[in-house]
């Protein structure tokens, strides 16, 4: 994707953000609308955008290293938060740890960059999000609870983390697309067309959703 195309797509996204804000100021959106949009994004359009972004991408060693890098960075940041917050009040210490590595690429970077970067760059961003998500869905909370004096952190054990990960549509799609890439398999044309149609709506819905409450 050339520079002018990237700038054009960025401008369109910013225009949609501005439109969402103006519609909010006009009183068009309600809290119920935001909840509906959130459900559609997290369960339909975001997973579809990931499928669309992975289309035709060969999983190289660089992409696997991106996952390893993300995992190690997340681990380092959690440990750093735990060390630097020693001696602080329990709530402050827990908050510090929880906010060290919550990159949240799926909700912020992916909707914007999916229309700006190449397929290979998009896949690298997704692999980074996989490593970060492993911590976001459990270990972060477990470390924070222990630091706050909550023992092992009920509900934040390995079983709970795995259950959370494998009941999250976005993470399941990550795993499926990585597996398909490793096996050099492609989705049927009809399934890919559906993913492209739904994925194209992801950036627009994200932009509107950010200003719907």
Secondary structure, DSSP 4 states (H G I P E B T S, - for coil): --HHHHHHHHHHHHHHHHHHHHHHHTT---HHHHHHHHHHIIIIIHHHHHHHHHTT----HHHHHHHHHHHHHHHHHHHHHHHHTTTS-HHHHHHHHHTSS---TTTTHHHHHTTTS-HHHHHHHHHHHHHHHHIIIIIHHHHHHHHTT-TT-TT-SHHHHHHHHTT-HHHHHHHHHHHHHHHT----HHHHHHHHHHHHTHHHHHHHHTT--
